[in-house]
Amino acid sequence: MRTYRAQSGPFGERPFFKLNEVEQICTDELRGMSLYPAQPEPIRIDRFIEKKFGIYPEYEDLRPGILGYTEFGAKGVESIIVSRSLVEEGTRPAERRINTTLAHEAGHGLLHTHIFVLAEAMASAASLFGADADVEGPKILCRDEAVAGHQRRPEKRYDGRWWEYQANQAMGALLLPRGLVLMALDGLLIERGILRTKVFDETRRAEGVSLLSELFDVNPVVANIRLSLVFPVESTDQLTL
C-alpha cells in the first residue's frame, strides 16, 4: 500500500491499493478470524465485524439514500450503522443487501482506519477533511449509488470517490474470496493458449453468475461484478491466487 497527498476530496492523504493487495488483506483477515471456509459458502460478515472490530452492527433510521456508515475514533472503528429500512423490507434480496452494506463498511474499517486515527491525533476531523457530502467528522456515509450492488444505475462509472471504490473492492473480496470463487467456477473454466491456462468460459456467464449468487448468498449484480474482476472479459493472463 502506498500513500499519496490527495489533490481533491475530503481527505488529506490518499492510500493506494492494488487489487491483489486488497484481496490478500481480506483473505488474511478472514483467516485470522477463522471465518474463511474450506468450501464455497456464504461468509459470516456480521460475525467478522464482531470479531475483528469488537462491535455489533447497529440498525437505525437513516435519511433517504444512506445505506449505512462507519464511525471512527482514536482506536479505530467505533461503530457500523446500517439503515433499518433494509431490515424492515424483509426480502431475501434485502437481506443480501444488508450483508453487502456490512461488507462495504468492513472494507472501510480494514483500509481506511489509519486515516481517521491520524486525524484524531493531528486535528479535528472536520478541519482535516474539510466539507464533503460523504464525510461528516469521523465517519464515512455510504450512499446507495456508491455501494456495489445497490446502484440505481449499475452502469454508473467511477466518480472520483476513491474511498468508496476501495471499500467496494474489499466488499467483493470479503463476500466472495478469490480462492473460493475459483473453486466454485472450476467446472466453467476452459483452457486457452499455448500454455493451456484456465480462463472463464464467457458463453456461460449467466450460469456462473447464478452459481456464485447462490453459493455465496449475494445478489446477482454483486456476483456479476465480482466475476468480472476475477476474470476480466478480455484477459487471458494466467490466474494467480
N, C-alpha and C positions, 0 to 999 in steps of 0.2 A: 504494500500500500504506500502510495506517495501522497504528499500533501502540497497543495498549491495555494497561493494567495488568490482569493476569489475576486474577480473583476466586477461582479454584479451579484445581486441576490442578498439574502438576509444574513449570510454567514461571512465571517472574516477570512475563513480558510475553507478550502475545498479538498476533501480526500478523494483520491482516485484509486479505484479498484479495477483490476482486470476481472473478467467474468470468472476465470478459473480460480482467482483468489476468493471471490465471493462463494463459489462452490465449495472450496476447501474449508473456509471458515464455517460455513453452515454444517457441512458434514462432520467436521471435528466437534462442533458444539453439540450436535445431536448425539454423537457417540459418547461425548463426555458426560452427557446427562442420561446415558443408557436408554436412549429413545430412537436409536437407528435400528429399524427392524431387519431381520435376516432375509425377509422376502418382501416383495412389493405389497404394501398395505397402507392404510391411512396413517399419517403422522399425528401423534397426540400433541398438537401445538399448544393447547391450553396447559397441558402438563409441563411442556417445555418451558413456557413462560414462568410457571410456578417454581420450577427447579432452578432455572438459570438466573432469574431476576429476584426471586424470593417474594413475589407478589401474586395476587389472584386478579385476573381480568375483571373489570367492573363494567356494568352496563348502565348508561344514563341517557336521559333525554338530551339530544344534541340538536343544534339548529339544522335546518334542511341543507342537504348536500354534504354534511360532515359525517363520515363513517366512523371515525374514531380519532384518538390522538394518544401520543406518548408524552408523558411529563417526566422531566429530568431534574435531578438535584445534584448536590456536591458529590454524592457517592454513586451516581448513575441513574438508572431507571427507577423512578418512584411509583409510577402508576401507568397502566394501559387501560384506556377507556374505549368502549365500543358503543355505538348507538343502540339504544334499546329497541328502536323500530325494527331492526333486523331480527331480534328475538321474537317480537310480537307478530311478525309475519307468519312464523310457524311452518314454513315450507322447507322442503329439502334444499332447493337452490339457496334459500335464505340462510339455512344452517351452514351451507358450504361457503357463503359469502362471509359469515361470521369468522370461519377459520381462515379465509383469505385475508380478512382485515387483521386478525390476530397475528398472522404470519408477517404481514406487511409491517405492523407495529414492532414485532420482534426484530425485523430487519433493521429498523431504525435503532433499536437498542443495541444490536450487535455492531453496526457500522458507524453510528454517529454519536454514541455516548461521550466519547472523548471531547467532541466539540463543545458540548454543554458543560462538562466538567471544567474545561478550560475557561469557559465563560464565567462560571461561578467563581473561579479562582482569580480572574483578572478584573472583572467588572460586572455590572448588571447585565443580564441577558438582553434587555431592551436596547441598551446603548451599544452593545457589541453587534447585535444582529440587525438593528435598525427596524424600520417598519416593513412588514410583509404580511400579506393576507394569510399565509400558511404557517407563519411562525409567530406565536404570541408568548413572549417571555420564554421560559424554559420548557416549551412544548412545541411539537410539530402537529398541526392539524392536517388530517388526511381526508381529502375530498373524494367523492365517488368517481370523478373523472380521472383522478390521479392514481387510483389503485387498480392494478391489472385485474381484469375480470369484472370490474364494476363500471367501466366506461359506458356512457350512453351512446357514444360513437366510437366503437372499437378501433376504427381506422385512424383515430387521432394520433398525431405524431409527437415525438419528444418535444416538449415546450421549454426546455431550459432548466426545469426544476430537477437538478441532478439528484438531490436528496430523495425525491420520490422515485426516480428511475432506479437508483441503487437499492432502495427498500423493496421495490418490485422484483429486482433480481434475486435478492435474499429470500423473498416470499416464495418464488418458484423453487429455489434450491432447498428450502426448508420443507415445503409440502410435497415436492417431487424430486427427491435427491437423485442426482445424475446416475449414480451407480445402480439404483433401483429402477430407474427409467430404462436403462439399457437392458437390465434383466427382464423387465416386463415386455419389452418390444423385441426380444431376441428372435421370435418367430416371424417378425415382419421386416427383418433386415435382409439385404441382398449383398452379394459380393460384387465388387466393381474394380476395374483397372488391373494392371499387371500384377500388383501386389495383392489383389483379391481382398481389398479392405472392405469392411462391412459398412453399409450406409442404409438409411431408411428407404423403404420402397414407397415413393410418393404416391403411387397408384392406390395405396391402401391407407391414405391419411385419415379418412373418416373412421376406419376401423381402429387405427392407432389412437386417435383422439378419444373414441368411445372407451377403449380398453384402459387408457390412463385415467380417464374420468371416473370409471367405476372402481378401479383398483385403489386409487388414492383418494377417492371420495371428494373430488373437486369438480366445479362446473366445467363443461366442455370448453368454454372460451379460455379458461386457465390452462387446461390440458393442451390446447392448440398452441398457445403462446409458448408453453414450456417445450413442446415438441419442436417448434421452430428454432428455439435457442440451442437445444441439444443436437438437433440435426438441421442446420441451416440448409435451405432448399437447394442452393446451387453448390454446396460444399461437398467435395468428395475426399476431404482430408481424412487421414487415419484417426480413429476415435481414441481419446485418452480419458481415463477415469480421474 
